Amino acid sequence: MRITDVTTIKLHYDMPVPMADAIHYMPARPTLLVQVHTDGGLVGLGEAAAYGGALASTEAVILNELRDTLLGEDPFTVERLWAKMATRSHQRGRSGMLMMAISGIDIALWDIIGQATKTPLYRLLGGYRDEVTAYASAGFYARDKGVADLAEEVGTYASRGFKHVKIKVGRNPEVLLNPLHAMQAHDYATVSLEEDAERVRAARAAVGPRVGLAIDANNAWTPSIALEFMQGVGEARISWLEEPVSTDDLDGSADVARTLATPVAGYETETGLPGFRDLIARRAVDIVQPDVIWTGGITECRKVAALAQAAGLPVIPHVFSSAVSTAANIHLIASIPNAGLLEFDQNPNPLRDELFEEPFTVSPDGTVSLPDRPGLGVTLRQDTVDRYRV
Ligand SMILES: [Mg+2]
């Protein structure tokens, strides 16, 4: 079997109300899908993370930089193809958009291997479990969304059976080094640190004592702000503190991780094996969070997971895009022994809920079952693609 083409599908969904995390303003959900075509007729599906800029830029990396490397190649040689893509482009960078682009192609190659061998991808990768526990990823900032609105929102997740919920913190202009100051719509839906503490306490009260509550600062804080904040919300019993400081501040993150009893999780904004090696080796994280569509695909994330396993750390991948990203990440999670939870975004997004003929759904007990079909085990819905295609 040989690769005959690599193509992309650009999708875009406008949010009814823009949302924001600590530093990112999100008026829309852009999505970049990748398809790898073969002479046998099999088509692999992947997704390249599109965070931080125009879909067309990452698309250009896929079509102009990587596509030629793959034409005529055997999709089963995915390790060699990964090395070719990364090595030939190394002067263009070793992370960021290049790694997003490689991720999308890598997932599609693994989808082809699964289809060709008639095996669900997670079983091909080792098949550690058939279902995963999901956590509700939500609690974002939005215009006129107060503490009571947040509490009502997160309460619904607990009542639907989620055993774990995560909310955003960190959209605090008073934190002088907060990257928010340089970001788009930096005045949108901001709160003080004290209001953030109220949001966390209200979320804890809303979910009750038996549901896990995590918080995510999206790189907004300094180590001292993070420690002070956690002291202030100690009684809220936080499951993990995600990306408390800048991704580049490994020493700062390690300080926070060492000082707090609460685990530090991260960093979705890191990419590639060497970046995660450093996070793990310096104990900058207690929970490791690669993302299959961003970190370097299935191929690279398996290695990150193995490094984490050797260090005795769990992996809870970052999952926050279309249904393809859910599919790719859930197969990784189900395949590795040290995986924890599946991040399940609860914000409105038809590109997550309506993209497949076989949508992923959360059972009343908070779990999601793996598909028993070959490869990723999903079929794109043409009507959804047509409606949101750019
Ligand atoms: Mg995060």
Residues whose N, C-alpha, C, O or C-beta is under 5 A from the ligand:
A	BS01	MG	D216 E242
